[in-house]
Amino acid sequence: MSQAGQGEAESGVDATAFADSAALEHGDAEVYDDIVYDENGRPYIEFELEVGPGSEGQRLDRFLSQRFTRMSRNRVHKMLAGGGVRCRSSGESMRKNSLRIRAGQVLVIRRPAPIEPPVVLDYAILHRDPHLLVLDKPANLPVHPSARYHRHTLTALMRRRLGPGHGWEMAHRLDRETSGVMVFGRRKGSGPLLKGSFFRREVDKQYLALVGGRFEGAQTIDVPLGSAKDSRILIKIGPRAIDDGGQLARTDVEALRHGEHRGQPITLVRCWPRTGRTHQIRVHLASIGHPLIGDKLYTASEQEFLDVIEGGRPVAELEARLGLWRHALHASSLSLPHPHTGERVCFTAPWPAELAQLLAWP
């Protein structure tokens, strides 16, 4: 099976699809986007890991292995021996594998700066008050750092625009190729309240998508999802029975407008994901014969996808064949209880220009 990355919700050819074994699970990490240079002028990126209470007294190499999930223990040892980890408070390198760490201790990790692919380094602010920040994220902007993207991410861009201590934390995610509404709350304030609203399904999310073929009317797609069976692509999701490891998944879909793209029928649809499974909208639409325009993972063949991920084929060639440089999925609106007042509020992101060129809306 291909080890081509671990995807996040609604992700396609994402940063992690190209990740090396040093990919970091950003659980309790605060990642800084400053480039530093060594004595030979080589660029590095530094980020910090704070030791939580549950890791008190743990061995340093074990702590790092649990957070660098694709880095072997041997590579962790090499990183330590090479001076790649230091204590922020003392500035001293932490080279001993068996060193016991303390809760509250902050480790500074240094890694070579990757050459990052170009992205759309922009976003629009739809709403801002003391408790809630709402952004319109463009397509081709990763949200989180990964092995391939670090400074070219939404989180890094927000630090540069709003300052490193801006205090906003995201309540949910969109993948690199999905555009639209994202909401943020205050860290240790409204942020946990917003996340609770998502967990309790108090948030109504609507997506717009351009799909291949002529879809008519409305339909509820109630198909359990899980890891795609017999797939060579690790991140691929597919229909899977509950008794075979699948999870309940339901999406409501309705047709809005019809058109043509490259002489073939296409349909603009509105989608309401009633559950939040990985790749849910994309897989559900593909399962009824209407995959997203431009979807590299669920419209292209597996071999075409792997040729890009592992074979070195330029991604632009696949995009040209699919007729769009991104998949045509847009988080168009989101409503939820305001984390401070409790009043229901709704936010809408306009239909992106690159998708309007295929089919205008409204």
N, C-alpha and C positions, 0 to 999 in steps of 0.2 A: 504494500500500500504506500502511496506517496505520502511523504511527511510535509506536504506543501502548506504548512501554516495552520494556525488555530484562528478561526474567524470569530467575529462578534456579531451581535444582532444585525441582520440585514447587510452582511458584508460580502463582497465579491473578491476581485483581485486586490486584496488589501495589503497593507504593509506587512502583516505577519505572514502572508503567503510567501514572502521573500526572506523571512527571518532566519538569522543564523542561530547558533545554539546559545547565544548570549541574550536572548529575548528575556525581558523582565516582566514579571507579574507585578503591575503597579497597584498593590493593595494599600500599603501604608507608606508609599514612597512619595516624596515631594521632589519633583524633577525640575531642575533648573536648566535653562537653555543656553547658558553662557559657554562660549568657546574659550578654552584656555590652551596655551601653547607651552610645550616643554622647551628645554634648553636648546634643542635642535630645530625648533620651529615647527614641530609636528602638532597638528590640532587635536584637541581632546574635548570631550564633553564630561562634565562632572554633575552628578546628582547625589541626593542624600537619601539614606534609609534610616528611619528612627526605629529603635528597638522597642517593641511593645511589651506590656507587662507579661504576656504569655510566653515571651522568649527570654525572660530573665534566667541567667545562668547557662544558657545554651552555648554549645561550641560555635565559634565564629564560622567555620566552614559549613556546618550543618545549617545555620541560619541563612547563609548566602545561597546554599544549594536549594533551599525551600523557596527562595524568591527568584532565583535565576533557574526556572524550571527546565530549560533546555541546555543548561550548562552542566557538563559532567563534573563529578567531584574532583577529578584530576585537573580540569580547567580552572576550577575554583582555587585549587591549591597553587596553580601557576600564577593566577591573578594576584593572590596574596603574596607569593614570593617575589613577584615583580613590583611590589609597592603600589598596586592598584587600589588599595583600600587604606584609608586613614581615619583617625578619630578627629571629629571636628573640633572638640574642645581643646585637645592637646596638640593637634597637628601632626602627631606621630603616626608613621606607617604601622599598620597592623598586619604582620607577616606570619604570625604563629597560628597554625590551623586549629589548635586545640584551645585557643584563648577563649575564656568565658566572658560573654557579653552581659551588659547590665541594662535593665529597663530604663528608657529615657536617653540612652546613649545614641548619638547620631553618627552614622558612618558615612563618609564621603567616598563615593565610588567614581573612579576615573576610567573611561573607555575611549578608544580611538573614535574621533568624530566620523560618522559615516558620510559618504557622498549621497545626499538625499535627492530623490527625483523632484522635479518641479511640481508645485501644487498651486491651488488658488489661495493665496494668502490674503484673505479678506473675509469679512462677515458684516452683517448689518444688525443694528440693535432695534428690535421691534418694541421693546418695553423695558423700562428700568425704574424701580422704586427701591426703598431701603431693604426690602425682603425678597425681591424677585427680579431676575434678569432674564430676558427672553431674546434669543438671537435667531437670525436667519442664516444658517450655515450653508455655504455654497457646496456644490459637488466638487470632488477632487480636493478635499481638505480633510485629512485624518483628524480624529478627535484626540486620541491618546498617542503618546510616544511608543515606539516599538523599535525593533532592531533596524528597520530601514528608514523610519521617520523619527526625527527628534525635534529639531527646530521648526520643521515644516508641519506643524500640528496646530489645531485650534487652541489647545491649552498653552502652548508656547507663545502663540500669537496674542492671546489674551494677557499673558504676563508682560509682553513687550508694550502693549497698548495701555493696559490698566495698572501696570506695576506689579512686581513680584508678590506683594502682600495684598492683592486685591480681595481675597477672601471668598470669592465665588466658587462653588463646587457644582458640577453638573448632576442633575437628578436622573438623567437617562442618557442614552447614547444614540447617535446615528453613525452609520459607517461612512467610509471615505467617499463613496460615490452617491450616497443619498443626500439630497439637499433638504432644507426646510427648518421647521421650528424646533428649537432646543431651549429647555428651561434650566435655570440655575438658581440655587439658593445660597444663603450665607452658611459658610462652614461653622458647625457647632451652633447654628441658629435655625434658620428656615430650611436649610439644606436637608436635614434628616426628616423634617415634616413633609417636604416635597417627595422624598423617596418613599415615605410611608403612604402617600397618596397613590403613587404608582403601584406599590405592593398591594394595596387594598382595591385596586382597579377603579379608583375614583376619577381617573384621567380618561377623557375621551380623545382618541387620536384618529385623525383622518389623513389618508394618503391619497395622492393622485398618481396614476401610473399610465404609461403608454405601453400597450401590449400588442403583439402580433395577432392578426386575424380580426374577424368581425364578431365581437361579443355583443350579445343582445340582452336587454332586461336586467334582472337582478338575480343573484344567486348567493347562497350560503355554502361556503366550502368548509366542510367539517371532516378533515383528514388528519389523523394523528401523524406526527413527524418525529423523525429520529435520524441518526447517522445513515447516510445513503448506503444501501446494501450493494455489495460487489463493486464499490467505487474505489478507484485508485487515488482519489483526492480526499484527504483527511477532513477538510472543512465542509465537504458537501453534505447537504441534508436532503432527505427524501421521505416519501410516505413510508410509514412503518407501523405495524399493528401494536396496540398497547401491550399485548402479551409477548411481544418481541422487542420490547425496550422503547417503543414509541411513547410520545406524550400527546395528550389531547391538544388540538389546535383548531381554531375556528376563525374564519375571515368572511365578512360580508362584503360583497362586491356588487356594484351597479354600473352600467354603461352610461356615459355622459355624452360622448360625441364620437363620430366615425370620420375616418380620413384615409389617406394613402401615404405610404412611404416607399420610395423606390418601386412604385407600381404595384405594391402589395397593400391589402387592407390593414389598417391599424385601428385601435379603439382606445379612447381615453376613458379610464375607469376610476371610480372612487372606491377606496378600500377602508374598511373598519376592522382592524385586527382585534378580535375579542380575547385573544390570548397573546402571549409575548414570546413565542418560540424563535429560535435562531433562524433567520432567512425565511420566516413564515410567509410573508406576502409573496415573495419571489417563487418559493416552492409551490405554494397553493395555486398561483396563477399558471405556472408551468404545468401543474398536474391536470389542469382542465384544458390544456392545449393552447394557452395564451401567455407565453413567456414574455417577460419584459423586453422591450427594445433595448439593445445594447448590453444585455446581461452576459458577461463573459463566462460565468459559471453555469448558468442554467439554460442559456440559448445556444452557446457554442458547444461543440463536442468536447468530451473529456480530453481527447488527444490535443485539440487546439489549445485548451487551457494549460495543459502540462507543457506544451511546446513553449509557451510564454514563461511559465513559472520555473521550469527546470531545463528547458532546451535552448533558452537564449533568443527565441523569436521575439522581435520587437513588438511590444504591446500595441503600437500604432497600427501594425498590419492587421491584427485581430479586430481592433476598433473600426478600421476602415471596412472590413468585411461585414461587420455587424451594423454599420451605418450610423454609429453614435459612439462618442468617446467615453460615455458614462452609461450606467443603467438608468432607465427612465422612471425613477421612483422619487417622489417628492413628498415630504411630510408637510402637508398643506395647512393643517390647523390642529390646534390642541386646546382643550378646555379642561380646567381643574379648579378645585377650591383654592383661593388665594391663601398662602401659608400664614398670613397675619390676620386677615379679616374673616376668612372662611367663605367670603363671597365668591361665587363661581365666575371665573374670568375666561375669556377665549382670545386666542391669538392666531393670526393667519399670516403665512408667508406667501408672497406672490409667485405665480407660475414662472419658473425660470425661462430666460430668453432662449436658451439652447433647445428647450423642449417646446416652447411656443413656435419655434421655426418648423417643427414637425407637425404640430397641431395646436392651434390657438385656443386659449381658455382664459377667462370666460368669454 
